[in-house]
Amino acid sequence: MWDEQLVPGVELLESMRSVGYSFKAAVADIVDNSIAAGAQRIDVFADTIDGSYVCFFDDGSGMDAREARDALKLAGTRHVERGATDLGRFGLGLKTASLSQGRRLTVLTKREGELTGLQWDLDFVLRTGSWAIRVLEDTDIDAAPRSELIRLADHGTLVIWESLDYFLAAAHDVSGWMSSRLGELRGHLGLVFQRFLEGRDPLWLSVNGIKVNPIDPFLEDNRRTQVSPVENVTIEGHPVIVESFTLPHPSNLSAKERKREDLGARMREHQGFYVYRNRRLVSAGGWLGLAKQDELSKQTRVRVDIPPELDHHWQLDIKKSRVEPPQAFRQRFRQIIDQVKVKSARVHTFRGRSAARADFTFYWKVIEDRDGFRYAVNSDHPSVRAVRSALPGGGVEKFDNLLADLATCFPAADVYARMADNQQRGVPHLADTAIVARLRALRDGGAIDADPARISEALGKIEPFNTVENLSDLVTEVWKEAR
């Protein structure tokens, strides 16, 4: 028996490009490296006219010549001991992320006044048949896009992507394509790095000069968001922190919040687990194969913080965009899902505190039978009784038929489609004159016969009077008229 080395051909470098990075995931990987280098400011620049480059400049610690070469080694740096806050995983991100978008990767980095320039050029490698990087001289560095940024800096790193064949994908309108992708990128980075962009000393992150703002998927600043107690699940001595959130009903979202993609028509797609590693989002939404997405649970989101020591248990991939929960957590996660889904369903079923009470009177009632469910007008509603009692004998039958027809023709399918699309339901405001007219009908029809104080208390449990703030004053006014 003997050893024989099988050296891979340079074509492997071309094959490595098809790892499956999206543009947004590739950019996030470069940002990870900048944060790990201690950067307080990261700027992304792109040529939106010709699409000739995308580059990243950070004010981190930079690298010396040896470290820069190590960073560009294709074997990765998985053997390196990583710090507790390091966002790296396999040490492959810089190379695989960059080359997944373009054919040329240039790194210009400076530490203690020493400027190093290195470059992977796929066309050069394939042409020469050699696993060789290019070492850049001063004239090469000065010719690189945005090189003035690193020249003027005391320290930092400039990463440049060029020959963007995969990213541009033969786009006919390069300018439009670039502008659209950069707009999407800002939202993605705001979500993935939300917790770095907030706080006392937030990270500065911009794309073509426009600041990236944090996006909170849990709407913690909205007072109607329901938050469950924090739970610690321990495995091998390392805690996994779980916190559940039930978002407000769409009617309780601000106009700005409703414009967000994840809170608008596509809210259903964004329910589920949000898994973070060292405060960085690695998986957004979905129930990790433990439950199905449905309409009543679309308000549910669960934040899961995992430590890097458990990476192997969660099967975190190279792109840091997919995780698989370990068997030790699956049963507990199913229990958590059941608990939080109930809360989300209540957001749709009960629209207020009074609606959850058994003594509340609705205009509509739900009738369940073996064929399913249906709606009917509540004949015991005081307003319905008042109108019915004022009708002549022949009119009562016609009135009952009308109510039955209205219930039969209730547009349930249309309502469901619009609610699933998170369309805001417009509710006309009832003026005092309209409320007074309804109160007079109740008074004259004998549906309610009591003193004003008791009437106000009773009507506070009946639609639509439960929403009238000055109900007591209006009741007093109407009942005084009858004296």
N, C-alpha and C positions, 0 to 999 in steps of 0.2 A: 504494500500500500504506500502511496506517495501523494504529496500535495501538488496540485496544479492550479495556477491562478487563471481565472477567466476574467480578463479586463473588459468591461463593457465598452461598446463603441460609442462614439460621440453622439450618435443618433439618440441615445438615452436622454440627452439634454432636451431634445425636441419633444420626446415623449412625456417628460416630466411636466410639460406645460398643461397637460390635460388632466390635472388633478381635480378640476371642477370649481375653481374659484369664480365667483361673480366679481364684477368690478368693485362693488361695494365691500364685499368681504376681503378682497385683496388690499384695498385702501386701508381698511380697519386693521389689517395685519401690520402694515407699515406704521400706523399710528401706535400700535402696541409697542413696537420697538422704540419709538421716540419716548413714550411714557416710561418705559423701562430704563431709558438712559437719563431719566430725571428732567425731561423737558417740561418747561412751564408754558411754552408757546410752540404751536405747530401750525404751519401754514401750508395749505395745498394749493398749487398753482397748475393751471392747464391752459394750453393753447386752444382757445375756442374758435379760432379762425381756420387753421389748417390741420388741427389735431396732431401736431408734430411731437408733443410731449405732455406728460403729467409729471410733476415733481413735488417733493415734500421737503420742507426745511424745518428743522427743529433747533432749539437752543439748548439741547441736552449736553452731556459731558463730552460727546464726540468720541473718536477712537484714534489710537495711535496706529502706525503702519501694521504691526503684527495683529492687533485686534481686528483691523479692517479686513485683513486677509482671512482670518479665522471666520469672520462673519460671512464671507463669500464662499467658503468651502461648501460643497454640495452635500457632504456627509452629515452636516448639521452639527449641533453642539449639545445633544441630549445628555452627554455625560457630565456636563457642567452643572455644578451645584447652583440651583436657582434660589434667589431670595424669596421671602414670604410674599412680597408684593409684585414679583416679576410676572408679566403677562405672557411670557414665552411658554412654549410647550415642547416642540421638537427641535427648535433651532433651524427650521427649514423655511420659515415664513418669508424672510426677506427675498430669498431666491425664487421659491415656488410662486409666491404671490406676484412678484414683479414680472417674471417671465410668463406667467399665465395671461398677461395683458399685452406685452410687447416683446420684441426680439432683442432689445438692448437694455441692459441695466447698468447704470453708472452710479457709483457711490463716491461722493466728495465729503471728506470728514476732517475735522480739525480739533486738535487737543494741544494745549500749551504752545500754540503758535505753529505747530507742525501740521501741514496740509497734505493729505493723502488722497489720491484719485485712482480708483480701480474700476474696471468695467468687464462685465460679461457680455459678449456679442455673439449671438447664436450663428450668425452668418459667417463670422470669422472662425468660429470653432468648427463648423461643418466644412468650411473651405480648406482649412489647414489639417483637419483630422486630429487636432490636439486639444486636450482638456486644458486650455490656457486662457487666463484672464489677461486683459491689457492693463498695463501700468501707465497712467497718464502723466505726461509732462505738463509744464506750465501752460504752454500754448494749447494743449488739448483741454486743459481745465478751463481756460478762459473762453474757449469755443463752446463749452457746454451750456445749455439753457439755464438761466438764473444763477450762473456761477458767481455773480457779484455778491449774492447773499452770503455765501460761505467765505468769500474773500474778506468781506467787511466784518464778519463775526469774530469774536474772541474764541468761541468754541461752538460745536454743533455738527450737524450732519445734513447733507443735501442728497436725497435719493432721486434719481431721474429715470423715468421710463420713456423709451423712444421706440420707433418702428412699431407702432401700436396696432399690429395686424389683427389680433384677436379682439381687442377692445373696440376698434372701429368697425370691424366686421363688414368691410366693403360698403360702408354707409355712403349713400349718394349725397346727402346733406350733412356734411361733417360738422358744420357749425351748429346746426339744430340738434344733431345727435349729442354732441359734447355738452351743450347747454342743458339739455334735458337730463342727461346722466348726472351732471354736477348738481342740479336741483334735487334729484332723488338722493344723491350722496349726502347732502347736508342733513336731510331728515334721518337717514340711516345712522350717521355718526352721532347725531343728537340723541338717538335712542340708545345705541350701543355704549356710548361713553357718558351717559347722563350723569352718573354719580361722580365723574371726574370734572364735569363742567359746572357743578354746583358746589356750595360750601364756602368756607372762609377764604380759601386760597385756590380758586378754581383754575382749571386748565384753560388756556386760550387756544381755540381751534377755529380756523377759518378756511373757507374754500373760495379761491379767487377774490379774496378781500372781504367776503361776507362772513360775518361771525356765525358759528354754529351754536345754536341755542339748545339747551337740554330739553329732552322730551320725556316726561314722566308717564310711563304706561299705566301707572296705578292711580293717577289723579289724587295724590295725597293732599293737595291743597284744596280740593273740593270738599266742602264740609259734609256733603251727602255721601261721600265714599265710605263704605263700611269696612272696617279693618278688624281682622281676627287677631287674637293673641299670638305672639311669636312662639314658635315651637322649635325646640332643638332635638334633632334626631342624630344620634351618635353612632359612628361606625369606625372601628379600629382606633378608638380614642379621639377621633376628629369630628367636630360638630358640623352638621348640615343645618342651616337656619332656614326655616320655612315660615312665610307670612302670607296670609290670604287676603284678597281685596275683592269687594263687590262694588263695581262702579255704579254711579247713579243712573237712573232711567234717562234716556235721551232727552226728555223734556226738562231735566234738571242740569243739562250741560250748557255751558255758555256758547255764544255764537262762534267764538274762536275755537273752542273745543270741538264743536260739531264739524268744523272744517278739516280736522285731522282725519287722515285716511283710516286709522285704526279705531276711530270713534264714530265714523260715519257709516256709509253703506256697507263697509267691509268689517264692521266690528265683530261679526260672528267668527271670521277667520282668525282673529287675534286673541281669542279666549285661550286659557290654559296656563301652562307653566312658563315662567320666565327665569331661566337658569343663569346665574352669574358666577363667574370665577374671578376672584380678586376684584370685585366690584365692576367687572367688565361683563356685559351681556353676551352670552355665547349661544343662547337658544331662546327665541321669542315666540311664544304661543304654541298651541298644540298640547295634547294630553299625553304625549310620549307613548302612545299605544295603549294607555290604561283606560281610556274612555273615549266616547264619541262626542264630536262637537254638535250642539243642538241650539235651537233658537233661544230657549229659556235660560241657557247657561252662558250666553254671550257676554254677560256683564262680569264674568268670573275670571280673575287673574291671580296667579299664585307665584310669589317671588321665592326663589330657592337660591341660597348662597352656598356654594361648595368650595372647600379649600383645595389648593393645588395638590395636596398630598393624596387626594382621592381621585386624581385624573384617570388612573387606570381602571378604577371601578366604574366610572361614568363613560368610558369609551369615547373620550373627547377626541375629535378628529383633528387633522393637521390644520384645517381652515378655521378651527374653533367656532364652528357654526352648527354642530350637531352633537347631541349627547344621548346616551342611553342609560336610564337609571339602573343601578344594580339591583339584584334580586332582593337584597336586604331592605330596600326602600319600597318596593312595589306595593306590598300589602298596605303599608302605612299611607302611601300616596293615594291609593284607591279610597281609603277612608276619608282623607282630606278632600278629595274630589267630591265625594257624596255630600259632605258637610257644606262646602262652599256653593255647590250647585243649588242646594235648597234655598240659600240666601238670594242667589241670582233670580230664581224663579219667583220669589216673593216680590222682587222689584217690579216685575211685570204684572203679577196677580193683584197686588195691593198697592194702590197709588197714594196712600196716605194712612195716617194712624187710625182714623175713623173707619177706613175701609176694612180693616182687619178685625173689627169688632162685630160680634154676632148680632147686636141690636141695631146695626146700621141698616137703613132702608135704601135700596138701589132702585133705579128706574127699570133696570133689566135684571132678570134672574136667569140662572143657568139650570137647565133641566137635563139630567143624565139618564139614559136608558140603554138597553142592550144594543141599540143601533148607533150609539155614540152620545154626543151632547148637542144641545141647541139652545138658542136664546128665546126668551119670551118677555113681553112687557109685564112688569110687576103690577098686577091688578090691585094689589093692596097698597100701592103707593098713594098717599093722600091726594096728590094732584089728580091722579087717574080716577080715584073715587069721587072727587069733587065734580069733575066734568061728567062722569057717568050718571051721578045722581041728579044733575041738572037737565038731563036729556028726557024728552018725552018717550013713551013706551017704545015706539017704532025706532027711535033713534038709538036706543041702547044696543039693539042687535047690530045695527050698522056700525056703531062705534066699536063693538067687540070684534066684528069681522075686520075692520080696518086695522086694529091692533094685531090681530092674528096674521094678517097679510104683511104688515111691517116686519113682524118677527120672522116670517117665512122668507122674506126677501132681504133679510139683513146681509149686507155685503161682506161676509166674514172672510172670503178668499182675498178680496181686495185689501181689507184691513190688514190681514196677515202679511201680504206682499209688501205693503207700505211700511209696516212696522219692522219687518225683516230688513228693509232697506234703510232703516233708521230715519225715515222721514218724520219731520216734526208735525204733530197733529195740532192744527189750529183750533183753539177753543174760544168762541166769541165771548166777550165780556158782557155780562148781564147788567144793564144799567139799573139804577134804583127804581125807575119807573116800571121796568119789566118785572122786577121782584115784587113791587107793590101790587101789580096786576095779578100776579100769581097768589099773593097772600089774600087778596080780596076774593079770589075764586075759592080758596080754601075756607075762608070765613063764611062766605055766602052759601057754600055747598055743605056746610056743617061737618066738613072732614075733620076739623080740629075745633074743639070747644073747650077753652080753658083760659085762665088769666094769662096776660102777655109774658110773664116771666117763665111760666111752664111751657108756653107755646114756643118761645125762643129756644129753650133747652131741647124740646122735642125736635124742632126743625133743624137743629144743629147736627142731628143724626140722619138727615134725609137729603138726598140729592134733589136739586142743585143748591139748596139753601146752606149746606155745610160750608160753602166757599165764600159766603157773604160776610164781610167783616162787620158791617153795621146792622146786622140782622135784628138785634134787639131793638134798636131805635125804629126801624121800619115796622116791626111787628106792633110796637106800642102805638105808632101813628095810625096804622090801619085799624086796629081794634078800638081806638078812640073814636073813629068815624062812626062806628056802629052804636055808640052810646047816645 
